[in-house]
């Protein structure tokens, strides 16, 4: 094993590429891409969004947001959302040609064509000296029928993209190689 130092990690890990959608003050749609997210034991979403981001300000005002998985058909748009600031380019969503509809459950937009959208209400901001986390309570989840097996989501069918911070690349979800909480049973 070769030791390469902490800087080699560069916050490196694979995370789903997500689009976080909110409404601006004038009712137009704002979207950012995000790959710093997790789910709590209670089932809430935690998004690491900088306090200077337009999305952060919109969530603070509207107290709602949606989170959508990104698939290859939306890769260019999501990448653009992560490249351009909503403060500097307030019409960045419109420039992509994507469309959105208002959520029936929260005061936030749903991006049309998204195969999975999680609708959230703001529970709280968790702030520290180094980051701000948005804690959102999941109100509803909408999935395109094409990505379901019965009522269960089939992750492979979503075509979800993963952000690889080691190589600054987007990767497609790979093949299933094992069953969680099953592979290790041979040691019991």
RATA-V285047 format. One record per pair of residues at least 4 apart in sequence whose ideal C-beta (glycine too) atoms are under 7 Angstrom apart, sorted by the first residue. I is the first residue (numbers start at 1). J is the second residue. If there is no record, write none. Layout:
i->[I | I]
j->[J | J]
//
This chain:
i->[4 | 10 | 11 | 12 | 12 | 13 | 14 | 14 | 14 | 15 | 15 | 15 | 15 | 15 | 16 | 16 | 16 | 16 | 17 | 17 | 17 | 17 | 17 | 17 | 17 | 17 | 18 | 18 | 18 | 18 | 18 | 18 | 18 | 18 | 19 | 19 | 19 | 19 | 19 | 19 | 19 | 20 | 20 | 20 | 20 | 20 | 20 | 20 | 21 | 21 | 21 | 21 | 21 | 21 | 21 | 21 | 21 | 22 | 22 | 22 | 22 | 22 | 22 | 22 | 23 | 23 | 23 | 23 | 23 | 23 | 23 | 24 | 24 | 24 | 24 | 28 | 28 | 29 | 29 | 29 | 30 | 30 | 30 | 30 | 30 | 31 | 31 | 31 | 32 | 32 | 32 | 32 | 32 | 33 | 33 | 33 | 33 | 34 | 34 | 35 | 36 | 36 | 37 | 37 | 37 | 38 | 39 | 39 | 40 | 40 | 43 | 44 | 44 | 44 | 44 | 44 | 45 | 45 | 45 | 45 | 45 | 46 | 46 | 47 | 47 | 47 | 48 | 48 | 49 | 49 | 49 | 49 | 49 | 50 | 50 | 51 | 51 | 54 | 54 | 54 | 54 | 55 | 55 | 56 | 56 | 57 | 58 | 59 | 59 | 59 | 59 | 62 | 62 | 63 | 63 | 64 | 64 | 64 | 64 | 64 | 64 | 65 | 65 | 65 | 66 | 66 | 66 | 66 | 66 | 66 | 66 | 66 | 67 | 67 | 68 | 68 | 68 | 68 | 69 | 69 | 69 | 69 | 69 | 70 | 70 | 70 | 70 | 70 | 71 | 71 | 71 | 71 | 71 | 72 | 72 | 72 | 73 | 74 | 74 | 75 | 75 | 75 | 76 | 77 | 77 | 77 | 78 | 79 | 80 | 80 | 80 | 81 | 84 | 84 | 84 | 85 | 86 | 86 | 91 | 93 | 98 | 98 | 99 | 100 | 100 | 100 | 100 | 101 | 101 | 101 | 102 | 103 | 103 | 103 | 103 | 105 | 105 | 105 | 106 | 106 | 106 | 106 | 108 | 110 | 110 | 110 | 115 | 115 | 115 | 115 | 115 | 116 | 116 | 116 | 116 | 117 | 118 | 118 | 119 | 119 | 120 | 120 | 120 | 120 | 121 | 121 | 121 | 122 | 122 | 123 | 123 | 123 | 124 | 125 | 125 | 126 | 126 | 127 | 143 | 143 | 143 | 146 | 147 | 147 | 147 | 147 | 148 | 148 | 148 | 149 | 155 | 155 | 156 | 159 | 160 | 161 | 161 | 161 | 162 | 162 | 162 | 163 | 164 | 164 | 178 | 179]
j->[8 | 165 | 165 | 165 | 166 | 165 | 162 | 164 | 171 | 35 | 36 | 37 | 162 | 163 | 35 | 69 | 160 | 162 | 33 | 35 | 70 | 78 | 161 | 162 | 163 | 170 | 33 | 34 | 35 | 37 | 67 | 68 | 69 | 70 | 31 | 33 | 68 | 70 | 78 | 81 | 111 | 31 | 32 | 34 | 47 | 55 | 65 | 67 | 29 | 31 | 65 | 66 | 68 | 100 | 108 | 109 | 111 | 30 | 55 | 58 | 59 | 62 | 65 | 108 | 27 | 29 | 58 | 62 | 107 | 108 | 109 | 28 | 30 | 58 | 90 | 90 | 91 | 93 | 100 | 109 | 54 | 55 | 58 | 86 | 93 | 81 | 93 | 111 | 53 | 55 | 81 | 82 | 86 | 78 | 79 | 81 | 82 | 47 | 49 | 163 | 47 | 48 | 45 | 46 | 47 | 46 | 43 | 45 | 44 | 46 | 138 | 123 | 135 | 136 | 137 | 138 | 67 | 118 | 120 | 136 | 138 | 133 | 135 | 133 | 134 | 136 | 131 | 133 | 53 | 55 | 56 | 132 | 134 | 56 | 132 | 56 | 132 | 58 | 85 | 86 | 87 | 59 | 86 | 60 | 132 | 61 | 62 | 63 | 65 | 122 | 134 | 107 | 108 | 121 | 122 | 106 | 107 | 108 | 120 | 121 | 122 | 108 | 120 | 136 | 103 | 108 | 109 | 110 | 117 | 118 | 119 | 120 | 118 | 120 | 111 | 114 | 116 | 117 | 114 | 115 | 116 | 158 | 160 | 74 | 75 | 78 | 160 | 161 | 115 | 158 | 159 | 160 | 161 | 159 | 161 | 172 | 113 | 78 | 113 | 79 | 161 | 170 | 80 | 81 | 96 | 98 | 82 | 83 | 84 | 92 | 96 | 92 | 88 | 89 | 92 | 89 | 90 | 92 | 95 | 98 | 111 | 112 | 112 | 109 | 110 | 111 | 112 | 109 | 110 | 112 | 109 | 108 | 109 | 110 | 119 | 119 | 139 | 140 | 119 | 120 | 121 | 139 | 119 | 114 | 117 | 142 | 143 | 144 | 146 | 147 | 158 | 143 | 147 | 153 | 158 | 142 | 138 | 141 | 139 | 140 | 136 | 137 | 138 | 139 | 136 | 137 | 139 | 134 | 136 | 135 | 136 | 137 | 135 | 132 | 134 | 133 | 135 | 132 | 147 | 148 | 153 | 157 | 153 | 154 | 157 | 158 | 152 | 153 | 154 | 154 | 160 | 173 | 173 | 172 | 173 | 170 | 171 | 172 | 170 | 171 | 173 | 170 | 169 | 171 | 183 | 183]
//
